[in-house]
Amino acid sequence: MSTMKAMQYQRYGGPEQLSLNDVPRPIPSPDQVLVKLAASSVNPVDWKLHNGSFRFIMPVKMPSIPGFDLAGEVIEVGSAVTGFAPGERIYAMLDSRTGGASAEYAVVGEKAAALMPATLNEQEAAAIPLAGLTALQALRDNGRLASGQRILIVGASGGVGHYAVQIAKAMRAHVTGVCSAKNIDMVKGLGADKVIDYTSQTDFTTDGPYDVVFDAIATSPFKAFVPVMTRQAVYVCTLPNPALIARAFLMPLYSKRRVRLVMVKSKGEDLRYLKALVEDGKLRPVIDRALLLDQLPTAHALSQEGRTAGKIVIGIGA
Ligand SMILES: NC(=O)c1ccc[n+]([C@@H]2O[C@H](COP(=O)([O-])OP(=O)(O)OC[C@H]3O[C@@H](n4cnc5c(N)ncnc54)[C@H](OP(=O)(O)O)[C@@H]3O)[C@@H](O)[C@H]2O)c1
C-alpha cells in the first residue's frame, strides 16, 4: 500500500489538533483523477468544519484531512475519465464533504477539476478554487449582476471579496468595496471604483443605491443595507442565519427585493470560466502568506483571526 504525508485533525478542536501523519494514498474511483499536489490554500470553512461548529449538520469523520483547494499534476485517471490525462496540471475545489487537500495526493471528480490557468504557478492557481467559485456563483447565479449595475461588496479584501471585486468589474459593473484603511490600496488596485473604509464610516448610506449588495462578511445586519438598496435590489450573503433564511423565503410576498444565500458548488465548468478571466488579465489572486504543509496550524490560526488580505496558500512537496 502506498502512503503519503497529510495534515490531519485527530478530533474536533483548534489548529493545535493538527498533526502531520503518514496515511494511505487515496485510490481514484472510475470518475476521479489522482492528483499530486503542489499547493493548496486555506478557507475559513476548513477550520470551521473541524472546530465542531457544524458538527450536528455536517459531521466530520476523524481523523480528517482539511482543505478543499488544490493545484497539481494528474498522476492517474479513473477508467471512466475522458477529460484529463496523466501529466496535466489541474486545479480544483474538492467535491468531498470535508476536504482532503492538505496532503501530498488527493482524488477529485473529473467534473470538479479544470486545467490550471496557463499564466499562473501552482500556488497562485490553488488560491482560486473555493473562494473564486463562491464569488462567481454569488454574483452571476445569486445576484444576477448585469453590465452597468452598481454593486456593494462587503469584505472586499478577503478571499471571496477580492475575487468578487474583479469578477464584478469583468462583468462591467460599478463596484464599491468595503474594507479597512490598510486594504484600500489593494481593493482599488483590483479595480474597485469606490472604497468605503468601515473603520471610519460605520454606515453605508452615503453612497448607492445599489442593484446588488454582496456581503461576504456578515458583520452588519441586513437592515443596515436597506437604505442603499434599489427597489429591486438583490442582497447576497455567504453566511446564512435563521433570520436571513426566513427573509429569503418571505420577502417575495411583500417586496421586489430579494435575499439570496450562497452555497458554493464545486464545478469544473466554472473553474474554466475563471481560467479564461485569469488568462485575459481580468482576474488575479492576491497572496497574503505562503506557508508549507507542516505550517498548516499557523495558517489556520491566521485565518481564524479574520484579517487575511487575499489568500493564505500552502506549498506542498518539493
Ligand atoms: N456559503 C458559502 O458557500 C461560503 C463560501 C466561501 C466562504 N464563505 C464564508 O464567507 C466568509 C468570508 O470568507 P473569506 O474566505 O473571504 O474570508 P477571509 O478571507 O478570512 O476574510 C477576511 C477579510 O475580511 C475582512 N473583514 C473583516 N471584518 C470586516 C468588516 N466588518 N467589513 C469589511 N471587511 C471585513 C478583513 O479585512 P480587515 O482586516 O481589513 O478587517 C479580511 O480581509 C467566511 O465566513 C466563510 O466561511 C461561505
PDBQT file of the ligand as one rigid body, heavy atoms in Angstrom, charges set to zero:
ROOT
HETATM    1  N1  LIG A 401     -21.654  29.968   1.893  1.00  0.00    +0.000 N 
HETATM    2  C1  LIG A 401     -20.581  29.623   1.183  1.00  0.00    +0.000 C 
HETATM    3  O1  LIG A 401     -20.660  28.807   0.256  1.00  0.00    +0.000 OA
HETATM    4  C2  LIG A 401     -19.253  30.249   1.528  1.00  0.00    +0.000 A 
HETATM    5  C3  LIG A 401     -18.179  30.124   0.639  1.00  0.00    +0.000 A 
HETATM    6  C4  LIG A 401     -16.984  30.770   0.928  1.00  0.00    +0.000 A 
HETATM    7  C5  LIG A 401     -16.857  31.487   2.120  1.00  0.00    +0.000 A 
HETATM    8  N2  LIG A 401     -17.896  31.544   2.988  1.00  0.00    +0.000 N 
HETATM    9  C6  LIG A 401     -17.794  32.324   4.234  1.00  0.00    +0.000 C 
HETATM   10  O2  LIG A 401     -17.647  33.684   3.854  1.00  0.00    +0.000 OA
HETATM   11  C7  LIG A 401     -16.835  34.360   4.803  1.00  0.00    +0.000 C 
HETATM   12  C8  LIG A 401     -15.725  35.094   4.062  1.00  0.00    +0.000 C 
HETATM   13  O3  LIG A 401     -14.823  34.156   3.510  1.00  0.00    +0.000 OA
HETATM   14  P1  LIG A 401     -13.378  34.630   3.061  1.00  0.00    +0.000 P 
HETATM   15  O4  LIG A 401     -12.646  33.471   2.537  1.00  0.00    +0.000 OA
HETATM   16  O5  LIG A 401     -13.481  35.854   2.228  1.00  0.00    +0.000 OA
HETATM   17  O6  LIG A 401     -12.788  35.064   4.495  1.00  0.00    +0.000 OA
HETATM   18  P2  LIG A 401     -11.420  35.797   4.843  1.00  0.00    +0.000 P 
HETATM   19  O7  LIG A 401     -10.524  35.818   3.678  1.00  0.00    +0.000 OA
HETATM   20  O8  LIG A 401     -10.910  35.188   6.101  1.00  0.00    +0.000 OA
HETATM   21  O9  LIG A 401     -11.915  37.299   5.165  1.00  0.00    +0.000 OA
HETATM   22  C9  LIG A 401     -11.014  38.130   5.793  1.00  0.00    +0.000 C 
HETATM   23  C10 LIG A 401     -11.232  39.559   5.311  1.00  0.00    +0.000 C 
HETATM   24  O10 LIG A 401     -12.436  40.072   5.882  1.00  0.00    +0.000 OA
HETATM   25  C11 LIG A 401     -12.236  41.465   6.091  1.00  0.00    +0.000 C 
HETATM   26  N3  LIG A 401     -13.169  41.965   7.111  1.00  0.00    +0.000 N 
HETATM   27  C12 LIG A 401     -13.282  41.577   8.396  1.00  0.00    +0.000 A 
HETATM   28  N4  LIG A 401     -14.265  42.282   9.004  1.00  0.00    +0.000 NA
HETATM   29  C13 LIG A 401     -14.787  43.130   8.072  1.00  0.00    +0.000 A 
HETATM   30  C14 LIG A 401     -15.819  44.100   8.084  1.00  0.00    +0.000 A 
HETATM   31  N5  LIG A 401     -16.544  44.364   9.177  1.00  0.00    +0.000 N 
HETATM   32  N6  LIG A 401     -16.081  44.768   6.932  1.00  0.00    +0.000 NA
HETATM   33  C15 LIG A 401     -15.386  44.518   5.812  1.00  0.00    +0.000 A 
HETATM   34  N7  LIG A 401     -14.376  43.618   5.747  1.00  0.00    +0.000 NA
HETATM   35  C16 LIG A 401     -14.083  42.930   6.861  1.00  0.00    +0.000 A 
HETATM   36  C17 LIG A 401     -10.812  41.521   6.563  1.00  0.00    +0.000 C 
HETATM   37  O11 LIG A 401     -10.298  42.812   6.310  1.00  0.00    +0.000 OA
HETATM   38  P3  LIG A 401      -9.702  43.709   7.525  1.00  0.00    +0.000 P 
HETATM   39  O12 LIG A 401      -8.507  43.000   8.052  1.00  0.00    +0.000 OA
HETATM   40  O13 LIG A 401      -9.404  44.972   6.847  1.00  0.00    +0.000 OA
HETATM   41  O14 LIG A 401     -10.821  43.810   8.515  1.00  0.00    +0.000 OA
HETATM   42  C18 LIG A 401     -10.117  40.461   5.706  1.00  0.00    +0.000 C 
HETATM   43  O15 LIG A 401      -9.510  40.999   4.539  1.00  0.00    +0.000 OA
HETATM   44  C19 LIG A 401     -16.339  33.305   5.776  1.00  0.00    +0.000 C 
HETATM   45  O16 LIG A 401     -17.147  33.341   6.946  1.00  0.00    +0.000 OA
HETATM   46  C20 LIG A 401     -16.552  32.000   5.048  1.00  0.00    +0.000 C 
HETATM   47  O17 LIG A 401     -16.734  30.885   5.905  1.00  0.00    +0.000 OA
HETATM   48  C21 LIG A 401     -19.100  30.940   2.718  1.00  0.00    +0.000 A 
ENDROOT
TORSDOF 0
